Amino acid sequence: MIESKQNTIAGTKLATVGRYGSKTTKFCPIWIGKVYEAKIRKSDEMLVWRLVGIFGSSRSGIKPSKKYTAEIMAEAEFLGYRFARGISHGQLCD
């Protein structure tokens, strides 16, 4: 794995709850568990989060409920991923 000036190293994987693309019900977005991996961006060699997979069942709602978030956290732990909030595709790693 390649290290950078950032705290995260390339290859680190995290799980979070996020929007399931642009899918919606009539009134609400759809939420699902997502897996992101820290990868090196070719243009400037900075580490950014890249979506590498999804897991769990999907749910609809204005925001993901606390109960649903707890379910995704438990499933992420079972799958061996650390859970983090507020991660999105292309975001710089810490």
Secondary structure, DSSP 8 states (H G I E B T S, - for coil): ----SSSS-TT-EEEEEEEEEEEE-SSSEEEEEEEEEEEE-TTT--EEEEEEEEEEEEEESSS--HHHHHHHHHHHHHHT-EE-SS--TT-B--
